[in-house]
């Protein structure tokens, strides 16, 4: 085996080691993604509830404003 072959094999071995190391580091990613997906579903449902509550409060505020305006209009007559 020539020096070139030895250097080439060493380079390939180093690249394979890097691949194995990155694969080991990424082993928990599927579980993390599942956790993120579950948390995101919870956030989405919470946002729906918050939007509904905000809409309800906005409608209540509009009705209250209309009532106050009618009362003020009646009081000034």
C-alpha positions in Angstrom: 0.0 0.0 0.0 1.4 3.4 -1.0 1.5 6.5 1.2 -1.3 7.9 -0.9 -3.5 4.9 -0.1 -2.8 5.3 3.6 -3.7 9.0 3.6 -6.9 8.3 1.6 -7.9 5.5 4.0 -7.2 7.7 7.0 -9.3 10.5 5.5 -12.2 8.1 4.8 -11.9 6.7 8.3 -12.0 10.2 9.8 -15.1 11.1 7.7 -16.9 7.9 8.9 -16.0 8.7 12.5 -17.6 12.2 12.0 -20.7 10.6 10.5 -21.0 8.1 13.4 -20.5 11.0 15.9 -23.2 13.1 14.3 -25.6 10.2 14.1 -25.2 9.5 17.8 -25.8 13.2 18.6 -29.0 13.2 16.5 -30.4 10.0 18.1 -32.8 11.8 20.3 -34.2 14.1 17.6 -37.3 12.0 16.7 -38.3 12.0 20.4 -37.7 15.8 20.6 -39.8 16.3 17.5 -42.7 14.3 18.9 -42.5 16.4 22.1 -42.5 19.6 20.1 -45.5 18.4 18.0 -47.5 17.6 21.2 -46.7 21.0 22.7 -47.6 22.8 19.5 -51.0 21.0 19.4 -51.6 22.3 23.0 -50.6 25.8 22.0 -52.9 25.7 19.0 -55.9 24.7 21.1 -55.0 27.3 23.7 -54.9 30.0 21.0 -58.3 29.0 19.8 -59.7 29.4 23.3 -57.9 32.8 23.7 -59.3 34.0 20.4 -62.8 33.0 21.4 -62.5 34.7 24.7 -61.1 37.9 23.1 -64.0 37.9 20.5 -66.5 37.5 23.4 -65.0 40.3 25.4 -64.9 42.5 22.3 -68.6 41.9 21.7 -69.4 42.6 25.3 -67.4 45.9 25.1 -69.3 46.9 22.0 -72.7 46.2 23.6 -71.6 48.1 26.7 -70.5 51.0 24.7 -73.8 51.1 22.8 -75.7 50.9 26.1 -73.7 53.8 27.6 -74.2 55.9 24.5 -77.9 55.4 24.6 -78.1 56.2 28.3 -76.0 59.4 27.7 -78.1 60.4 24.8 -81.3 59.9 26.9 -79.8 61.8 29.8 -79.0 64.8 27.7 -82.5 65.2 26.3 
